[in-house]
């Protein structure tokens, strides 16, 4: 029981001393250093030039269809002979 009283008294005296002193000062922060610079990268290699020109993006236009084929494929279109649409 005597040990409990001693421990309790120590706790109370420590807490009382802390309360009477006031809050602890904030810890000193180290000065902020700028972030380290990344290592220098070598310049990028130039891209090789293509040997052949790229293929065209649009397909070539289709040749005009004869009017007979148009009437066969699209029966709802009235195509008069001799008139090209």
C-alpha positions as CSV (number, residue, x, y, z in Angstrom):
1,X,0.0,0.0,0.0
2,X,2.9,2.3,0.7
3,X,4.2,1.8,-2.8
4,X,0.8,2.8,-4.3
5,X,0.9,6.0,-2.2
6,X,4.4,6.9,-3.3
7,X,3.5,6.3,-6.9
8,X,0.3,8.3,-6.6
9,X,2.1,11.2,-5.0
10,X,4.8,11.2,-7.7
11,X,2.1,11.3,-10.4
12,X,0.3,14.1,-8.7
13,X,3.5,16.1,-8.1
14,X,4.6,15.6,-11.8
15,X,1.1,16.6,-13.0
16,X,1.0,19.6,-10.7
17,X,4.5,20.8,-11.8
18,X,3.5,20.5,-15.4
19,X,0.3,22.4,-14.7
20,X,2.1,25.2,-12.9
21,X,4.8,25.5,-15.5
22,X,2.3,25.9,-18.3
23,X,2.4,24.2,-21.7
24,X,5.7,23.0,-23.1
25,X,7.3,25.3,-25.7
26,X,6.9,23.9,-29.2
27,X,9.9,21.9,-30.4
28,X,12.3,23.7,-32.6
29,X,11.8,22.7,-36.2
30,X,14.8,22.3,-38.4
31,X,15.0,25.0,-41.1
32,X,13.2,24.1,-44.3
33,X,15.6,23.1,-47.0
34,X,14.7,23.3,-50.7
35,X,14.1,19.9,-52.2
36,X,17.1,18.4,-53.8
37,X,17.3,18.9,-57.5
38,X,16.7,15.8,-59.7
39,X,19.8,14.5,-61.5
40,X,20.2,15.9,-64.9
41,X,18.7,13.7,-67.6
42,X,20.5,13.4,-71.0
43,X,18.8,15.2,-73.8
44,X,16.2,13.0,-75.6
45,X,17.4,11.2,-78.8
46,X,16.0,12.7,-82.0
47,X,13.3,10.5,-83.7
48,X,14.4,8.8,-86.9
49,X,12.8,10.2,-90.0
50,X,10.4,7.7,-91.7
51,X,11.8,6.3,-95.0
52,X,8.4,6.0,-96.7
53,X,5.6,8.6,-96.6
54,X,2.7,7.6,-94.3
55,X,-0.3,6.1,-96.0
56,X,-3.2,8.5,-96.8
57,X,-5.8,8.7,-94.0
58,X,-8.8,8.8,-96.3
59,X,-9.6,6.1,-98.8
60,X,-9.5,7.2,-102.5
61,X,-12.9,8.3,-103.9
62,X,-14.9,5.5,-105.5
63,X,-15.6,5.8,-109.3
64,X,-19.2,6.8,-110.2
65,X,-21.6,4.0,-110.6
66,X,-23.6,3.5,-113.8
67,X,-27.2,4.4,-113.5
68,X,-28.3,0.7,-114.2
69,X,-26.4,-0.4,-111.1
70,X,-27.9,2.4,-109.0
71,X,-31.4,1.4,-110.0
72,X,-30.6,-2.2,-109.2
73,X,-29.0,-1.5,-105.8
74,X,-31.3,1.3,-104.8
75,X,-34.7,0.6,-106.4
76,X,-36.3,3.5,-104.6
77,X,-34.2,6.0,-106.4
78,X,-35.6,7.1,-109.8
79,X,-32.7,7.5,-112.2
80,X,-33.6,8.7,-115.7
81,X,-31.3,7.5,-118.4
82,X,-28.9,10.1,-119.7
83,X,-28.9,12.2,-116.5
84,X,-26.0,11.6,-114.2
85,X,-26.5,12.4,-110.6
